[in-house]
Amino acid sequence: MPRRRSLTSQLYRAARVSNNLRAASRGPGSFAKRQVRRKAYRASGGLTRAILKAFGLSK
């Protein structure tokens, strides 16, 4: 049986899906920009997390 997701997790996922649909409705260029932006944020967030972990300030 799969693990149950928290309400917060479900709300964040619903918001992501909603924003993806909104971007897609504005055309492929808009959706592509969103994907690139999300990828960039993910990369910079990972770098920030790695630095914080080195100082023992993150999980």
Sequence and secondary structure as in RCSB ss.txt:
>XXXX:A:sequence
MPRRRSLTSQLYRAARVSNNLRAASRGPGSFAKRQVRRKAYRASGGLTRAILKAFGLSK
>XXXX:A:secstr
      HHHHHHHHHHHHHHHHHHHT HHHHHHHHHHHHHHHHHHHHHHHHHHHTT   
